[in-house]
């Protein structure tokens, strides 16, 4: 499953809507209002003077968490036996919008009970970065399933089948998955048919599929950095220098940690005909490594201007 990791400096980037598996390493945002919104009272035994009681819905819904304080309240309120389904997202990432639809549909299959069997929450991974880091969220969509405060499974990417399977596996009590009519009507957002068993895959066919995946990957953001590690924790000096250059020029960019996927690491060398990392791509075209980027900047100080925060603002104003 493809995973694209993103890091944006100051403002959101756009991702092609046909990209099935995504996205993100995250930028900082202004702190949210420290006063958390109310949490539905069927989840929380709170002081009703502060959190007015609301009518319980007949079916579960996904609650948006907008502050760290609200998250802590939710963790404290959810019973130990309840499955807490947490979706990390970024509002600008198309695969996250798809996953939001999937989760809303899945949540509607689980009736509200007392105590609740499931609780569903959604978190903006960029705005609440401390929560994201606590659960090692480096890409979105990213699903975390918790019970009794402990993460029991995670799902990275936008495969509706994987998400449904994980939730149904941990939510079932009697050993049977939910039998609602819509249980088999989920929309699959995998970007293509399931992969064949590795024992029967034709090498040429597998290579073609990998190259199609890489074609989407290099276009996942206008500027894509394929690096060793992440911007917050580079694993080589060249990657660290490349990140520093992008930050100095206020470039909005996506990144992919090639250490996390050896298939991409080896395949991209052949696809790009470029044997080393980091690799910088712009608009789906390879720029090159650190030396090439430095050379381009030496030739033109405005090399990154169309992709910088200021450049985007100027274009919008025009």
ZIMOMO-V745688 format. One record per residue. RES is the residue in three letters. SS is DSSP state (H for helix, E for strand, C for the rest). PSI is psi as a letter, one per 40 degrees, with the letter a starting at -180 (999 if undefined). D_FIRST is the distance of its C-alpha to the first C-alpha in whole Angstrom. Layout:
res:RES ss:SS psi:PSI d_first:D_FIRST
res:RES ss:SS psi:PSI d_first:D_FIRST
//
This chain:
res:UNK ss:C psi:h d_first:0
res:UNK ss:C psi:h d_first:4
res:UNK ss:C psi:h d_first:6
res:UNK ss:C psi:h d_first:10
res:UNK ss:E psi:h d_first:13
res:UNK ss:E psi:i d_first:16
res:UNK ss:E psi:h d_first:20
res:UNK ss:C psi:h d_first:23
res:UNK ss:C psi:d d_first:26
res:UNK ss:C psi:d d_first:28
res:UNK ss:C psi:i d_first:27
res:UNK ss:C psi:i d_first:24
res:UNK ss:C psi:i d_first:22
res:UNK ss:C psi:i d_first:21
res:UNK ss:C psi:i d_first:17
res:UNK ss:C psi:h d_first:17
res:UNK ss:C psi:e d_first:17
res:UNK ss:C psi:e d_first:15
res:UNK ss:C psi:h d_first:12
res:UNK ss:C psi:d d_first:9
res:UNK ss:C psi:h d_first:7
res:UNK ss:C psi:a d_first:10
res:UNK ss:C psi:h d_first:12
res:UNK ss:C psi:i d_first:15
res:UNK ss:E psi:i d_first:18
res:UNK ss:C psi:i d_first:21
res:UNK ss:C psi:i d_first:24
res:UNK ss:C psi:i d_first:27
res:UNK ss:C psi:i d_first:29
res:UNK ss:C psi:i d_first:33
res:UNK ss:C psi:i d_first:33
res:UNK ss:C psi:i d_first:33
res:UNK ss:C psi:h d_first:36
res:UNK ss:C psi:e d_first:37
res:UNK ss:C psi:h d_first:38
res:UNK ss:C psi:i d_first:36
res:UNK ss:C psi:i d_first:36
res:UNK ss:C psi:i d_first:37
res:UNK ss:C psi:h d_first:34
res:UNK ss:C psi:h d_first:35
res:UNK ss:C psi:e d_first:38
res:UNK ss:C psi:e d_first:37
res:UNK ss:C psi:d d_first:34
res:UNK ss:C psi:h d_first:37
res:UNK ss:C psi:g d_first:40
res:UNK ss:C psi:i d_first:41
res:UNK ss:C psi:h d_first:44
res:UNK ss:C psi:e d_first:45
res:UNK ss:C psi:d d_first:47
res:UNK ss:C psi:d d_first:44
res:UNK ss:C psi:g d_first:42
res:UNK ss:C psi:i d_first:43
res:UNK ss:C psi:h d_first:42
res:UNK ss:C psi:i d_first:40
res:UNK ss:C psi:h d_first:40
res:UNK ss:C psi:h d_first:37
res:UNK ss:C psi:i d_first:35
res:UNK ss:C psi:d d_first:35
res:UNK ss:E psi:i d_first:31
res:UNK ss:C psi:i d_first:29
res:UNK ss:C psi:i d_first:27
res:UNK ss:E psi:h d_first:25
res:UNK ss:E psi:h d_first:27
res:UNK ss:E psi:h d_first:27
res:UNK ss:E psi:h d_first:27
res:UNK ss:C psi:e d_first:29
res:UNK ss:C psi:i d_first:31
res:UNK ss:H psi:d d_first:31
res:UNK ss:H psi:d d_first:34
res:UNK ss:H psi:d d_first:32
res:UNK ss:H psi:d d_first:29
res:UNK ss:H psi:d d_first:32
res:UNK ss:H psi:d d_first:34
res:UNK ss:H psi:d d_first:31
res:UNK ss:H psi:d d_first:30
res:UNK ss:H psi:d d_first:34
res:UNK ss:H psi:d d_first:34
res:UNK ss:C psi:h d_first:31
res:UNK ss:C psi:i d_first:33
res:UNK ss:C psi:d d_first:32
res:UNK ss:C psi:e d_first:31
res:UNK ss:C psi:h d_first:29
res:UNK ss:E psi:h d_first:25
res:UNK ss:E psi:h d_first:24
res:UNK ss:E psi:h d_first:21
res:UNK ss:E psi:h d_first:20
res:UNK ss:E psi:h d_first:18
res:UNK ss:E psi:h d_first:18
res:UNK ss:E psi:i d_first:18
res:UNK ss:C psi:h d_first:19
res:UNK ss:C psi:d d_first:22
res:UNK ss:C psi:e d_first:21
res:UNK ss:C psi:h d_first:17
res:UNK ss:H psi:d d_first:17
res:UNK ss:H psi:d d_first:13
res:UNK ss:H psi:d d_first:15
res:UNK ss:H psi:d d_first:18
res:UNK ss:H psi:d d_first:16
res:UNK ss:H psi:d d_first:15
res:UNK ss:H psi:d d_first:19
res:UNK ss:H psi:d d_first:20
res:UNK ss:H psi:d d_first:18
res:UNK ss:H psi:d d_first:19
res:UNK ss:H psi:d d_first:22
res:UNK ss:H psi:d d_first:22
res:UNK ss:H psi:d d_first:21
res:UNK ss:H psi:d d_first:24
res:UNK ss:C psi:e d_first:26
res:UNK ss:C psi:e d_first:26
res:UNK ss:C psi:h d_first:27
res:UNK ss:E psi:i d_first:31
res:UNK ss:C psi:h d_first:33
res:UNK ss:C psi:i d_first:35
res:UNK ss:C psi:h d_first:37
res:UNK ss:C psi:i d_first:35
res:UNK ss:C psi:h d_first:32
res:UNK ss:C psi:d d_first:29
res:UNK ss:E psi:i d_first:27
res:UNK ss:E psi:h d_first:27
res:UNK ss:E psi:h d_first:24
res:UNK ss:E psi:i d_first:24
res:UNK ss:E psi:h d_first:22
res:UNK ss:E psi:h d_first:22
res:UNK ss:E psi:h d_first:22
res:UNK ss:C psi:d d_first:20
res:UNK ss:C psi:d d_first:23
res:UNK ss:C psi:d d_first:26
res:UNK ss:C psi:g d_first:26
res:UNK ss:H psi:d d_first:24
res:UNK ss:H psi:d d_first:26
res:UNK ss:H psi:d d_first:24
res:UNK ss:H psi:d d_first:21
res:UNK ss:H psi:d d_first:22
res:UNK ss:H psi:d d_first:23
res:UNK ss:C psi:e d_first:20
res:UNK ss:C psi:f d_first:18
res:UNK ss:C psi:h d_first:16
res:UNK ss:C psi:e d_first:15
res:UNK ss:C psi:i d_first:13
res:UNK ss:C psi:i d_first:13
res:UNK ss:C psi:i d_first:12
res:UNK ss:E psi:h d_first:13
res:UNK ss:E psi:h d_first:14
res:UNK ss:E psi:h d_first:17
res:UNK ss:E psi:h d_first:19
res:UNK ss:E psi:i d_first:22
res:UNK ss:E psi:h d_first:26
res:UNK ss:C psi:f d_first:29
res:UNK ss:C psi:e d_first:27
res:UNK ss:E psi:h d_first:25
res:UNK ss:E psi:h d_first:21
res:UNK ss:E psi:e d_first:20
res:UNK ss:E psi:i d_first:16
res:UNK ss:E psi:i d_first:14
res:UNK ss:E psi:h d_first:10
res:UNK ss:E psi:h d_first:9
res:UNK ss:C psi:i d_first:7
res:UNK ss:C psi:f d_first:9
res:UNK ss:C psi:h d_first:8
res:UNK ss:H psi:d d_first:12
res:UNK ss:H psi:d d_first:12
res:UNK ss:H psi:d d_first:10
res:UNK ss:H psi:d d_first:13
res:UNK ss:H psi:d d_first:16
res:UNK ss:H psi:d d_first:15
res:UNK ss:H psi:d d_first:15
res:UNK ss:H psi:d d_first:18
res:UNK ss:H psi:d d_first:20
res:UNK ss:H psi:d d_first:20
res:UNK ss:H psi:e d_first:22
res:UNK ss:H psi:d d_first:24
res:UNK ss:C psi:i d_first:26
res:UNK ss:C psi:d d_first:29
res:UNK ss:C psi:e d_first:31
res:UNK ss:C psi:e d_first:28
res:UNK ss:C psi:i d_first:27
res:UNK ss:C psi:i d_first:24
res:UNK ss:C psi:i d_first:26
res:UNK ss:C psi:f d_first:28
res:UNK ss:C psi:i d_first:28
res:UNK ss:H psi:d d_first:28
res:UNK ss:H psi:e d_first:25
res:UNK ss:H psi:d d_first:23
res:UNK ss:H psi:e d_first:22
res:UNK ss:C psi:e d_first:22
res:UNK ss:C psi:i d_first:18
res:UNK ss:C psi:h d_first:17
res:UNK ss:C psi:h d_first:13
res:UNK ss:C psi:g d_first:11
res:UNK ss:C psi:e d_first:8
res:UNK ss:C psi:e d_first:10
res:UNK ss:C psi:i d_first:11
res:UNK ss:C psi:i d_first:12
res:UNK ss:C psi:i d_first:10
res:UNK ss:C psi:i d_first:9
res:UNK ss:C psi:i d_first:13
res:UNK ss:C psi:h d_first:14
res:UNK ss:C psi:d d_first:14
res:UNK ss:C psi:e d_first:17
res:UNK ss:C psi:e d_first:18
res:UNK ss:C psi:h d_first:16
res:UNK ss:C psi:h d_first:18
res:UNK ss:H psi:d d_first:18
res:UNK ss:H psi:d d_first:19
res:UNK ss:H psi:d d_first:16
res:UNK ss:H psi:d d_first:13
res:UNK ss:H psi:d d_first:15
res:UNK ss:H psi:d d_first:15
res:UNK ss:H psi:d d_first:12
res:UNK ss:H psi:d d_first:11
res:UNK ss:H psi:d d_first:13
res:UNK ss:H psi:d d_first:13
res:UNK ss:H psi:d d_first:9
res:UNK ss:H psi:d d_first:12
res:UNK ss:H psi:d d_first:14
res:UNK ss:H psi:d d_first:13
res:UNK ss:H psi:d d_first:12
res:UNK ss:H psi:e d_first:15
res:UNK ss:C psi:e d_first:17
res:UNK ss:C psi:d d_first:15
res:UNK ss:C psi:i d_first:18
res:UNK ss:C psi:d d_first:21
res:UNK ss:E psi:h d_first:21
res:UNK ss:E psi:h d_first:18
res:UNK ss:E psi:h d_first:19
res:UNK ss:E psi:h d_first:17
res:UNK ss:E psi:i d_first:19
res:UNK ss:C psi:h d_first:19
res:UNK ss:E psi:a d_first:19
res:UNK ss:E psi:i d_first:19
res:UNK ss:C psi:d d_first:22
res:UNK ss:C psi:e d_first:23
res:UNK ss:E psi:g d_first:23
res:UNK ss:E psi:i d_first:23
res:UNK ss:C psi:e d_first:23
res:UNK ss:C psi:i d_first:25
res:UNK ss:H psi:d d_first:28
res:UNK ss:H psi:d d_first:27
res:UNK ss:H psi:d d_first:24
res:UNK ss:H psi:d d_first:26
res:UNK ss:H psi:d d_first:29
res:UNK ss:H psi:d d_first:26
res:UNK ss:H psi:d d_first:25
res:UNK ss:H psi:d d_first:29
res:UNK ss:H psi:d d_first:30
res:UNK ss:H psi:d d_first:27
res:UNK ss:H psi:d d_first:29
res:UNK ss:H psi:d d_first:32
res:UNK ss:C psi:e d_first:32
res:UNK ss:C psi:f d_first:30
res:UNK ss:E psi:h d_first:27
res:UNK ss:C psi:h d_first:25
res:UNK ss:E psi:i d_first:21
res:UNK ss:E psi:i d_first:18
res:UNK ss:E psi:i d_first:16
res:UNK ss:E psi:h d_first:13
res:UNK ss:E psi:h d_first:14
res:UNK ss:H psi:e d_first:14
res:UNK ss:H psi:e d_first:15
res:UNK ss:H psi:e d_first:12
res:UNK ss:C psi:g d_first:10
res:UNK ss:H psi:d d_first:12
res:UNK ss:H psi:d d_first:11
res:UNK ss:H psi:d d_first:11
res:UNK ss:H psi:d d_first:14
res:UNK ss:H psi:d d_first:16
res:UNK ss:H psi:d d_first:14
res:UNK ss:H psi:d d_first:15
res:UNK ss:H psi:d d_first:19
res:UNK ss:H psi:d d_first:19
res:UNK ss:H psi:d d_first:18
res:UNK ss:H psi:e d_first:20
res:UNK ss:C psi:f d_first:23
res:UNK ss:C psi:h d_first:23
res:UNK ss:C psi:e d_first:23
res:UNK ss:C psi:i d_first:23
res:UNK ss:C psi:i d_first:21
res:UNK ss:C psi:i d_first:22
res:UNK ss:E psi:h d_first:21
res:UNK ss:E psi:h d_first:22
res:UNK ss:E psi:i d_first:21
res:UNK ss:E psi:h d_first:23
res:UNK ss:C psi:f d_first:23
res:UNK ss:C psi:e d_first:20
res:UNK ss:E psi:h d_first:23
res:UNK ss:E psi:h d_first:23
res:UNK ss:E psi:d d_first:26
res:UNK ss:E psi:a d_first:26
res:UNK ss:C psi:a d_first:26
res:UNK ss:H psi:d d_first:28
res:UNK ss:H psi:d d_first:31
res:UNK ss:H psi:d d_first:31
res:UNK ss:H psi:d d_first:30
res:UNK ss:H psi:d d_first:33
res:UNK ss:H psi:d d_first:35
res:UNK ss:H psi:d d_first:34
res:UNK ss:H psi:d d_first:35
res:UNK ss:H psi:d d_first:38
res:UNK ss:H psi:d d_first:39
res:UNK ss:C psi:h d_first:38
res:UNK ss:C psi:d d_first:38
res:UNK ss:C psi:e d_first:36
res:UNK ss:C psi:d d_first:33
res:UNK ss:C psi:e d_first:31
res:UNK ss:H psi:d d_first:33
res:UNK ss:H psi:e d_first:31
res:UNK ss:H psi:e d_first:28
res:UNK ss:E psi:i d_first:30
res:UNK ss:H psi:d d_first:31
res:UNK ss:H psi:d d_first:34
res:UNK ss:H psi:d d_first:34
res:UNK ss:H psi:d d_first:32
res:UNK ss:H psi:d d_first:35
res:UNK ss:H psi:d d_first:37
res:UNK ss:H psi:d d_first:35
res:UNK ss:H psi:d d_first:35
res:UNK ss:H psi:d d_first:39
res:UNK ss:C psi:999 d_first:40
//
